[in-house]
């Protein structure tokens, strides 16, 4: 598995919406960052298969979601 950072998300983004966006790349988990478990922080993480990570980053980095360009990057293995 490979963890991917997804930043500059609209604050109303839900996990299911992110899961659907990454579905073509084989999503295993989605986690949105929040302040104290309530207020969204505008970023999250998606875990997908290693072999699809580069393809997901290439396809979705800069993708416009509700007028915001997503920042999508692979995380280092040791994080």
C-alpha positions as CSV (number, residue, x, y, z in Angstrom):
1,X,0.0,0.0,0.0
2,X,1.0,3.6,-0.6
3,X,-0.2,6.6,1.3
4,X,-1.0,9.7,-0.8
5,X,-1.4,13.2,0.6
6,X,-4.3,15.2,-0.9
7,X,-4.2,19.0,-0.1
8,X,-6.1,22.1,-0.8
9,X,-9.4,20.3,-0.4
10,X,-12.6,22.3,-0.1
11,X,-13.5,22.4,3.5
12,X,-16.9,20.7,2.8
13,X,-15.2,17.6,1.2
14,X,-16.4,14.3,2.7
15,X,-14.5,11.0,2.8
16,X,-16.9,9.4,0.4
17,X,-16.3,12.1,-2.2
18,X,-12.5,11.6,-2.0
19,X,-13.0,7.8,-2.1
20,X,-15.0,8.2,-5.4
21,X,-12.4,10.5,-6.9
22,X,-9.6,8.0,-6.3
23,X,-11.8,4.9,-7.0
24,X,-10.2,4.2,-10.4
25,X,-6.9,3.7,-8.6
26,X,-8.0,1.1,-6.1
27,X,-8.7,2.9,-2.8
28,X,-8.1,1.0,0.4
29,X,-8.7,3.8,2.9
30,X,-9.5,7.5,3.1
31,X,-8.8,9.8,6.1
32,X,-9.6,13.6,6.2
33,X,-7.7,15.7,8.7
34,X,-9.7,17.6,11.3
35,X,-9.2,20.0,14.2
36,X,-10.3,18.1,17.3
37,X,-12.3,15.6,15.2
38,X,-14.8,18.2,14.0
39,X,-13.6,21.1,11.8
40,X,-12.0,20.1,8.5
41,X,-8.4,21.2,7.9
42,X,-8.4,21.0,4.1
43,X,-6.3,18.0,3.5
44,X,-6.4,14.2,3.9
45,X,-4.8,10.9,3.0
46,X,-5.7,8.2,0.6
47,X,-4.2,4.7,0.7
48,X,-3.9,2.8,-2.6
49,X,-1.9,0.0,-4.2
50,X,1.8,0.8,-4.7
51,X,1.7,0.2,-8.5
52,X,-1.2,2.7,-9.0
53,X,0.3,5.6,-6.9
54,X,2.3,7.3,-9.7
55,X,-0.8,7.1,-12.0
56,X,-3.1,8.6,-9.3
57,X,-0.7,11.5,-8.6
58,X,-0.3,12.3,-12.3
59,X,-4.0,12.2,-12.9
60,X,-5.2,14.1,-9.9
61,X,-2.5,16.6,-9.0
62,X,-3.9,19.9,-10.1
63,X,-7.4,18.5,-10.5
64,X,-10.1,21.1,-9.8
65,X,-12.5,20.2,-7.1
66,X,-15.2,22.9,-6.4
67,X,-12.8,25.6,-7.8
68,X,-9.7,24.5,-5.8
69,X,-6.7,22.8,-7.4
70,X,-5.8,19.7,-5.5
71,X,-2.2,19.1,-4.4
72,X,-1.6,15.3,-4.7
73,X,1.7,13.8,-3.7
74,X,3.1,10.4,-2.6
75,X,4.3,10.3,1.0
76,X,7.7,9.0,1.9
77,X,7.7,5.4,3.0
78,X,8.8,6.2,6.6
79,X,5.9,8.5,7.4
